């Protein structure tokens, strides 16, 4: 059974206001963003935990300005955040977001690789996962040059300003590598007068090494700007002091016309013991501990206490919070726990899956707590009661289809391993080297064309000292491309082009065939109960990755549940949107999914969809008839 495609909708043009602040940062290729194309979004998945919670226990957010046609709940978007932001602007969110927090790539050139461990006891096999997050994996691998990075951030900050409420604020997380550039850019876009704070996040538990040629970096920066300074939210907080302090009691002296220390009858200054103080702009918060329950596997994951401070200080319960670099989902999870509404997006499918799993767990816990409080008659507000959630449901959407891009990146990694190409992360054009040759892998969503080869020739003109030959790898080749290469190589002593066509090459092309995950499952009816039984799961991607790592020894997976990250079930699938009726998401890596599930039986003939996600993020949906 194939899913019915949604009706096609035409993209629209969205206008963007130009930056007018001073000073202005300049870079090669700087362009204002006057208009941007907004593509429609397609609903992919919905989750709700409201069945177990009383409606009167939810927060009191104002949904009156919420765009019609969208469910009132969290929104999670899969796609390029530039296109997602344009979609939000075109669909009623202009000027609606009270707090924006973003943790964009720092342009550090770091090679983040998420390590993936199969489920089961300690010592279970580990495999290399996808390159981390949207930047390093898909979108930023070829824009690490300074000018392209600045243009990338410039365009998105311009769009974020359009989404910001007149009383809203934006918090931009950065580090030493690009913080000075981003500060100037924020001055230009939001205006110097709207600067609120530069917060220093000091992580005292970062390992330090004495052999470095520089002092260890032990802090990040968070720049906060308001849409209109003075109208933004600032909830000052008291924090404990490390050591009990004595503070003089002061009072207004009408004669001196200033505040002076109060004195007792003997003339001595009166002191009081101070155990708390107002929080300043230096926050000492540890990094996420490797074994913390909130750890998701993302090396750049930020701790929840850090986001709790940002959200609590610069927004109020019921406000809308946006993070367009959602990563592991910390911003959305914290916003949900603190009674805010939220929107998140990422181009990395693994980030969307991780965030969705995390939010499902948070909402289920909140629903259970509300149900327990209701059953005990404890819905009366208490000073120590947690903030009520604004919603107990969220939906996942896709703006354009980025599965192909992620598959391309995965293919690039496998091609490099298979062909013996050494990846070069610092080269903005070539993907690596193979022996004495430079290697370029053409995007696998199209065959090699003369345009690709002209781009190669242009790049070489900018490298007059380069004399190495080039290896060009593609999934296919146009006939004109082969003619172009033959003519180019004729009588050429250096910079010859060598071609590998993965689709037909007997030696190099065998690995490119992708075998999808296969699942065997069946249904049983027991009165009004539906039993879903998963019998077996085979993930060729994980097996191939393990075989590459294990060398001549083939890896053994004794229990199919070790390769499964989570199981989702929709008991009445309509062929379009996956409505999560059951989610089996083990809390710990050593725990396995159940594999057998009992649910209320749907009407006879209903389509039951079972979605499995393996430890590499690959999805498989099996449809069974009840």
Secondary structure, 3 states (H helix, E strand, C coil): CCCCCCCCCCCEEEECCCCCCCCCCCCCCCCCCCEEEECCEEEEEEEECHHHCCHHHCCCCCCCCCCCCCCCCEEEEECCHHHHHHHHHHCCCCCCEEEEEECCCCCCCCCCEEEEECCCCCCCCEEEEEECHHHHHHHCCCCCCHHHHHHHHHHHHHHHHHHEEEEEEEEEEECCCCHHHHHHHHHHHHCHHHEEEEEEEECCCCCCCCCCCCCCCCEEEEEEEECCCCCCCCCCCEEEEEEEEEEECEEEECCCCEEEECECCCCCECEEEEEEEECCCEEECCCCCCCCCCCCCCCCCCCHHHHHHHHHHHCCCCCEEEECCCCCCHHHHHHHHCCCEEEEEECCHHHHHHHHHHHHHHHHHHHHHHHHHHHCCCCCCCCCCCCCCCCCEEEEEEECCCHHHHHHHHHHHHHHHHHCCEECCCCCCCCEEECCEEEEECCCCCCECHHHHHHHHHHHHCCCCCCCCEEEEECCECHHHHHHHHHHHCCCCCCCEEEEECCCCCCCCHHHCCCCCEEEEEEEEECCEEEEEEEEEECHHHHHHHHHHHCCCCCCCCCHHHHEEEEEEECCCCCCCEEECEEECCCCCCCCCCCEEEEECCCCCCEEEEEEEECCCCEEEEEEEC
